[in-house]
């Protein structure tokens, strides 16, 4: 009996150890699946891993590797071998063949002579695993290689990807033997060569396999490469910002610039209802040739160490970018291609582009710039609504079925529930603009329970107003931008932040007690709200800030109380009595006549107008760059010990935008459902080119709210905050023009983790007649 118990105990411990091996990929219920294999142990003839390298593999079943947590394109885990050192190889030129000869003779041969080639382009990894298929390493990566006769595609397959992908860089010289040749895949992408005169052999491709035959791969050190081998140099197509506007759509180019803005990492589904995601972020970079920055859409390029460490004040190089001129916003931007590579400080050394003339010109320009002046213009993270929706809803629906784009307001809850972590989704809903409220956020935003920003009333006294403080930069503490040829970053340099503090149990109990008292008083839960106004003190006492979205409770007098409402006080801040006006504008708010009639009769009322710390773009602080990068990157895949975290709060960093935002209530066309969403005016006084205000100039209401906020910031900087009322006559006039009219609202949604989902209003279209939708 004792032996059986011990055996069961050992089995239990074994299972626990197996589960612990997966703990770092179980941060979310929506995880990438791990590939299963048949348990094969084939190794590449290309060689064995470096001495002392023992990759950790999953303990459970026949798993051979881990997938990355948030996408499938990034290499993840110890199975991916770091850079392999070059080896001394004797190259017998007399036994080599070339790419041109291969194309002419490949059908008549089974075995091929060795090849000596240089890598000119490198693609991101492609994962093609399926749950129902059993494959060791379902990966492939394309390269474009060249010799003196021309250029050809080369494919790295399966188990050779973890062994060689990191070592095969652009510019690397390879000696290949025992490779295979097959017809090219017809639907693959092709990079644009830097040398337009180079001949491309597009009918066949070189296949590097772990078996049948087992390929032999050798990396030739650059110092051993001889001119008589005739290998072409890597050439680039660098452009300056002043040249960008004249380039055609889909033109391929390379760029270099100083990063002035980098957005948070987000995810987008590759296909509707797919569980596979693209990982991307936006960035701005300047090169001194134009007042406008490069606007860069950066998708993950299988370089996670670089992607996660992009920050302002670093030199950013992006290759094989595509020009996007045919986009709704009419603002030219660049997006990565399948063959794009990105590099930042610490990764530039030894790259072939360091010899390019335009790169050298950029370095000379940077040497003439003041770091102190440039860092004042830098911003990191936050909500970034780009590209903007087009001028008309018909254009918006051009590439989508209207049924899958236009959603009923009642389905917003399901859309939000289906969002995955950091998934961004843009949808359209039809409704009626019924109310607008201005909500002020302090520049050094206090953190409310659950990580919210504290809302402050615009009618408070000057002493409690939310005027932005002066941007204080400790010039003596900023780290100088290091040499363009600086040493690489160490993997351990990136650290992670302590998660935001959880809600206190005291406030949770207060909220529950308040709800219970209301219910015991003979009242019922109401979907609507009469929007009374409370001081912050009263709200905290009642636990309203904890009683979250989607819930409203009526008090004994029949008044509805909601935690998402703004509140007002007198100048002394001691007026604890809820005051409200049924119609018109009060305390920075406006409501329509229709809203006053139906707001107490709603079947459902969704509150999604909250602004979270992750939604706010922040002024970049070079001293705390690691903390800021951690905040706006995705959750780490590996557990971070407590001692490596920091207790500094993200709200301690200065906001880069205005003094507040707008809560907009959209009423359903049947007058039985409503939703509160947020409109965040984006204007950065220190960097006016960061957010494109002109993109919404044809949108009267949102344009007014943006322009008023911009003027408010300018008044603040000149000490004249009172000159501009946040809910101006222009805004009220624009809102009244929409009173009772059906409109199409474009909403940006993003899941920020935990129970935090931001919903921003980014465009309003008005319906003129049935089936004809025009812009406002």
Phi, psi and omega in degrees: 000318180297322180296320179296317179298317179296321179295318178295322179296317179297321179296319179296316179297321179298316178297320179296319178296322178295320179294321179297330179295339181254008187294330183283352175246021181242033181286342183217156177287346183254081186249155172291148181275151178270138182285141177255150180229175178275001180088013179294154182234030181295142178239155182284141175290351181295342179138171179261161178301159180303156181303137177084355182270117180232096183293143175276133179241156177305142182277342194265130175059222182251023180298138181252343183197166174260146169273153173297158189288323192246350175206183181248355187272342185269138172290137183216134174105167183289346180292340179276109186290133174296185182307129174274134180290145175299154181239154176282116183232134174275117182262114176267098185300331184293340182262001184275155168244176177233170186294322179297319179291324178300317183297328182278334190242000191295330181288337184261006183232152175255321179246144185238150177291159179300154179242143173239112188223162174244139178282124178257329181216152183221132181266166169289161177293148172240124177259122182240024179290150176230143180304327184274352181257143181254104179223145182298301185220087184282067180235156168211155177216135179264144173228152169252119182243157185213151167228197183294344183267341181154198187234144182213155178281146176229136184242127175262123189248143163051238188294343177286340180296307178300330184280327191236346189301314182295331185276338182271095182255162174297127183101345181292139177260129184241142168251117186247137175218154180057042176265172177243158177235136176213168179295147184291148172289125191287343188253009180285157177279157179232130176287163176268118183293147176294330177259106183292344181272352183289135180282137180249128176262098191261356186274337182228166177217153180273132180246125177255114187239159177281341178203165176056059352268163176282113186290143174254124185237133175227134176265124181269124177301143183301326182290345179267352182288129183256142179302326183292348176289340175071025179283134181288151174279155176285126179243152185237172180233058181292141174235162173259165180297327180293339180268345189297316187295343181265000183272148181284166178298139177072011176295141181264136182203169175240147182223155172223142180192168175271124182290125175250343178209139170221129183274176179287156176285131179228169180233149177222141180293140177289325178218158179302131180067011178280153175262009180255136189235146164275143175249129186208168172203161179257150178212154172242143177217144180243153179229007176085357181264354182205157174288338181273146177272165162290129172260119191242126172261107188253106172274155179301132185245028184062030174233066188300326180297324179282313184303319183283344185250014173291125181213160177302152179075016172251153176278123183247127174245129178233126181251157177053046175275152180249134180282129179246100177256333181270069180231157186301329187280349182065008177259126183289133173219172181243142178231152180289154174249181180296336183255012181289148172230144178236145182219142177229182180308132183101344179242001184281330188300129178085355180285142183300333184290346180297345178269352185290142184297319182289330175294317178297322177296320179296318179298319178297319179296317180298325180294339180268357184265153176269123179298322181298319180291321183289323185290338176295337184265001188269146184219149179222139170076189175090178179287132182225097186277078180219142355286152180292155174298156183288180184292329183231155180290331177298320176293323179299323183271002188305317184255016180222152172284132184302325182298328181270352182257312183275115184250142172293148180300328181295342180267002181301320181301317179291321178300318180291319180297328182278352180292139173267170182303128180057021174282131176256135180217139178245125181229168178238137176230150179256136181187201184228127175291116190243336181203150177222133177228135176268131181236127184263137177243132178293151182295316173267075194299128173287153180261115176278169178306139180082008176084018180277163172273136180291134179267135181237146184279140182282350181263009179288167181294164182302327182293335181248013181289163186260042179295135180295140176279161178295143178289114184254111180248122178281094186296328183286345184257351182289133176288132180290150177292124185284175183301148177300337180252034184290168182289156180293158176284150175272146183302330184277001184290332184277122179241173189233154187267150174295135177301155179300146183299144180280167179294143180286145181294331180297316182288328176297318179295321179299317180296317180296320180294320179296319180293320180294318180298321180295319181291323180290339179282009176089013180255166181239161178293133183244139178281347184252176181213141176270000175057057171286168183241132180235152172289162180299322181298313180295319180300319180292322179296322182278351182074023184294327181292341178268337184275098203272186186310149176083003182231135173222145180228138176267139176275185186292339180270007177086004181273136180274139182241128179227140183283352183265006184273155174278167183221156183231152176224163172281183185295332179277347179071025183241007180279103185264010182265131179291129179234140179208151173246139186291326186228165172078203186251129177213136173054042179077031181219158176219143174220149182278163176299321181297319181297320179298331183277328190249349190295335179269003184241013185288145174280321179218142179221111182263130180252105180225043182254012183285146176252129182254160180305325180290346181276344188264121171295139184244150170295135184281134177243110186296328180298323183251034184298325180296317178297317181293320177296320179297321182297321187256003168272177176281165175305141180293149179277343182245136180299134177258125176300151184301323185292346180265001182266174178232150181265002180293135185268143182297332181289351176284350180267139186296134175292143181268354185243208192283195187265356182183192180211176183245137171260121184246128178261125179249120180266137177297156185292342176265005174064022181243351180226144177217160178218136172266127175233168182252146167239120184255106177294125183250107177213125181247107183301325182283343181215078186296344180272359184293313181244131187274089180294330183295344181292342181243019182294336178273004180251095195303309185294308181294327177296318179297316182294324178289315183292321178298319180294323178295317178295325179298318179295320179295321177295323178298316182293337179258007177078021183237052183299326184290350182290339185233115176278133187300324177254082190284171176299326179296319179293315180297320179296315179295323179292319181294331177294338179261001186302118177081358183265146177283134179226163172253122180253127176266123184244136173259124180241142177211131178274119186262005181104158185055231178252025184262118176228123177267142177228111184247139172277126184238347180198147176231125171249144175251147180269126182268315178208167183305134176069007176236116183243120182242161177288158175293000000 
